[in-house]
């Protein structure tokens, strides 16, 4: 298959890309190279190749989502520089 100028303009129009007249020759050459490569790929025998669905054959192992209270509020705040009974205090970094 050979790509002509009309096809280049049609593809550019469908892709909503504005191309100049000076770009058409290079795009035509590049698209012809791509189609030539695709024709070579079609020549390959892929009858023994299984379709690839996932890159990694591993399956996720899900665990039960259980809430565990490992630290008390007091233990969590004991190393904080500035805090009250329940919260950390941090310097303001964003201005409105």
N, C-alpha and C positions, 0 to 999 in steps of 0.2 A: 504494500500500500504506500502511496506517495501523497504527502500533504501539499496542497496548493495554497496560494495566498487567500483565496476565499475561505478556506477552512480555518486558516489562522485568524482571520477577522471574525468568523462565526464563533470560534472558541473564546476569543477575547471578549466578544459581546456577551456570550453566555456567562462568562466568569466576571463580568462587569469590570474588565481591565481595559484601560485606555493604552493603546500602543501606537507608536509613531511609524511612519512609513520606513524609516531607517532600521527599525527593529524586526521587520517582517522576515527578512532574509535569514537572520540569525535564528529566529524562532522556528522558521520552517526547517532549517538544518537540524536544530536540536530535536524537534518533534519527530523528524524522520529517523534520527538515531535511536530515539526511544522506541519507535514502532519496530525498527529492525531488531532491536534487542528483544522485544516481546515476541517477535516471530521466532527467534532462536530459542527462547524459553518454551514455546509451544512444541518444539521438536523433541523435547526431553520426554523420556518414558517415565511417567509417574504412577504407573499402575500398582506398584508395590509400596507406595508411600501413603501412610495414613494421614488424613486431614489433621492439621494442627488446630486445636481448640485453645489450649493453654500452653504457655511457654514452660511452665513447671508442672510436672505430674503430681506433685505433692497436694494433699488435701488438708484443709484447715482442721485443726483439732480444737474444738470449742470447749471452754470450761464454764462451769456454773458461775454466774456473777453474784458473788456474795459480799455484802458489806461487812467489813471487819473494822472495829475501832481499835487501831493499833497504838495511837498516841492520844493522850488526853489533850485538851486545849492548853492546860498549864504546861505540859511537857513540850508542846509545839511552840509556845511563846517564850520559853525560858532563855533561849539564846538570842531573841530579838532585841535590837538596840532600843527601840521605842515601841511601846504597845500599851493597850489598856487591858481590861479583863478578857476581851474576846478577839481583838483584831490587831494586826500589825499596822504601824504607822510608817509610811514611806514618804520621801520628799516628792513634791509635785514636779513633774517633768514636762507637762504639756500646758501651753498657754492657750487661752480661748481668744 
